[in-house]
Amino acid sequence: MRRALLLKGAIVTIDAMGCQRSIAERIVTAGADYVLACKGNQGTMLGRVQTAFDAMERVPLAYADYTSEHREV
C-alpha cells in the first residue's frame, strides 16, 4: 500500500482513531503539524495540555501572535 500525502506546511486535524504515536510521527515527518484529541483517559498528557493553556491565559500578550489568527482552507 502506498502512503503518500503531501502535507508539508499543513495542519492536520484527526479524530480519536488517528491519535496514535505512529500516525502523529508520520504527520510530523511529512512536514505538517497536527491537532489531535486529548481526553480524560490520557491523564498525564491532558494535565500537560491544561497547564500550557493555563499559562497562556495568565500571560495572553506573550502568545498573541500564536492565538490571534484562524484560517481554514
PEWOLIN-V181341 format. One record per pair of residues at least 24 apart in sequence whose ideal C-beta (glycine too) atoms are under 10 Angstrom apart, sorted by the first residue. I is the first residue (numbers start at 1). J is the second residue. D is the distance in whole Angstrom. If there is no record, write none. Layout:
I,J,D ; I,J,D
This chain:
3,30,10 ; 4,30,9 ; 5,30,7 ; 5,32,9 ; 6,30,8 ; 6,31,9 ; 6,32,9 ; 7,31,6 ; 7,32,4 ; 7,33,9 ; 7,34,9 ; 8,32,7 ; 9,33,9 ; 10,34,9 ; 10,73,9 ; 11,35,6 ; 11,71,9 ; 11,72,10 ; 11,73,9 ; 12,36,9 ; 13,37,9 ; 16,41,10 ; 19,45,10
